[in-house]
Amino acid sequence: MAAEQFGICTSGNKYFAALHVCPLYPDALTGITDKYYEDIIYDVNTDKAEAFDKFFPQKERIEGTPTQRRFEEVFAMQKDYKPIQKYFIDLCTHPLYEDFQDLYHTRFPIFEQRTPEQQMEAYQNQTYKLLAFKEENVFFGFISYW
């Protein structure tokens, strides 16, 4: 699974298409956001590598192979890590309440929707939570739970 799905990025705050994780049991990574740090073994000193290579017979340098091109494609797909903003909508006057309502009424079957009165009643219950999500200042979803 893509590490990005779990909020796991590189130490340089990048998401790479090739960075994957394998949860070892259900919900193993729930609530986890972290960074992947490569081992120091991968920190190659270019000068030392070139000096080491001088002990071997000279070979023609080959560039543009299919594998190299694919690596460049995958590397180009990296994107900066930008955390998802979370907001508790605690009142119908919250700035994101209208965005919530628009999504709620256009994406949920009418029989699953609360009436405005039922929504107000839900707010009276202290265990009810309505959590809205934005990424790069764009509202994209919500979760409501008791």
C-alpha positions in Angstrom: 0.0 0.0 0.0 1.2 3.5 -0.7 2.8 5.0 2.4 1.0 8.3 1.5 -2.3 6.7 2.4 -1.0 6.5 6.0 0.6 10.0 6.1 4.1 8.5 5.9 6.6 10.5 3.9 10.3 10.6 3.5 12.7 12.4 5.9 12.7 15.2 3.3 8.9 15.6 3.5 8.2 14.0 0.1 5.8 11.4 -1.0 7.2 8.9 -3.5 5.0 6.6 -5.6 7.5 3.8 -4.8 7.4 4.2 -1.0 5.1 1.5 0.3 4.2 0.0 3.7 2.8 -3.3 4.7 0.6 -3.2 7.8 1.2 -6.5 9.7 -2.3 -6.6 11.2 -5.6 -4.7 10.6 -5.4 -1.1 11.7 -1.7 -1.4 12.5 -1.0 2.0 11.1 -4.3 3.8 12.1 -3.5 7.2 13.5 0.2 6.9 12.5 1.9 9.8 10.6 5.6 9.5 10.4 8.7 9.8 8.3 10.8 7.2 6.6 14.6 7.6 7.1 17.0 5.7 5.0 19.8 3.9 6.7 23.2 5.7 6.6 24.4 2.9 4.3 22.6 4.6 1.4 24.4 7.9 1.9 26.9 7.4 -1.0 29.9 9.7 -1.1 30.2 10.3 -4.8 33.9 11.2 -4.6 34.7 8.0 -2.7 32.6 5.9 -5.1 34.4 7.3 -8.2 37.8 6.6 -6.5 36.7 3.0 -5.8 35.5 2.5 -9.4 39.0 3.4 -10.7 40.2 -0.1 -9.6 37.9 -1.7 -12.1 38.3 -1.9 -15.9 36.8 1.1 -17.8 33.3 0.4 -19.2 31.1 2.4 -21.5 28.6 4.4 -19.5 25.1 3.5 -20.7 22.3 6.0 -20.2 18.6 6.1 -21.2 17.8 2.5 -20.6 14.1 1.6 -20.0 14.9 1.0 -16.3 16.6 4.3 -15.9 13.8 6.1 -17.7 11.2 4.4 -15.5 13.2 5.4 -12.4 13.2 9.0 -13.6 9.4 8.9 -14.2 8.8 7.5 -10.7 11.2 10.0 -9.1 9.4 12.9 -10.9 6.1 11.8 -9.3 7.3 12.8 -5.9 5.2 15.5 -4.2 5.7 17.6 -1.1 4.1 16.5 2.1 1.3 18.8 3.1 -0.5 17.8 6.2 -4.3 17.5 6.1 -6.0 20.1 8.3 -8.7 18.8 10.6 -11.5 20.9 12.1 -14.2 20.1 14.5 -17.4 21.6 13.3 -19.1 22.2 16.6 -21.9 24.6 15.5 -24.0 25.2 12.5 -22.3 28.6 12.3 -18.8 27.1 11.8 -17.1 28.4 8.6 -17.0 24.8 7.2 -20.6 23.9 8.0 -21.9 25.0 4.6 -19.2 22.9 2.8 -20.2 20.0 5.0 -23.8 20.5 4.1 -23.1 20.7 0.4 -21.2 17.4 0.4 -23.6 15.7 2.8 -26.7 16.5 0.7 -25.1 15.7 -2.7 -23.3 12.5 -1.8 -25.5 10.7 0.8 -28.8 9.0 0.1 -31.7 11.1 1.4 -32.7 8.3 3.8 -29.3 8.5 5.5 -29.4 12.3 5.9 -30.3 14.1 9.1 -32.8 16.9 8.9 -31.5 20.3 10.1 -33.4 19.7 13.4 -31.8 16.3 13.8 -28.4 17.8 13.2 -29.1 20.5 15.8 -30.1 17.7 18.2 -27.0 15.8 17.5 -24.9 18.8 18.5 -26.6 18.8 21.9 -25.1 15.3 22.6 -21.6 15.8 23.9 -20.4 12.6 22.4 -21.3 13.6 18.9 -18.3 14.8 16.8 -18.2 16.2 13.3 -14.7 16.4 11.9 -14.0 18.2 8.6 -10.9 17.8 6.5 -9.1 20.2 4.2 -6.0 19.8 2.1 -4.2 22.8 0.7 -7.2 24.9 1.9 -9.7 22.7 -0.1 -12.5 21.0 1.9 -12.6 17.4 0.8 -14.5 15.4 3.4 -15.8 14.8 6.9 -16.4 12.1 9.5 -19.2 12.3 12.0 -19.3 9.9 14.9 -20.6 9.4 18.4 
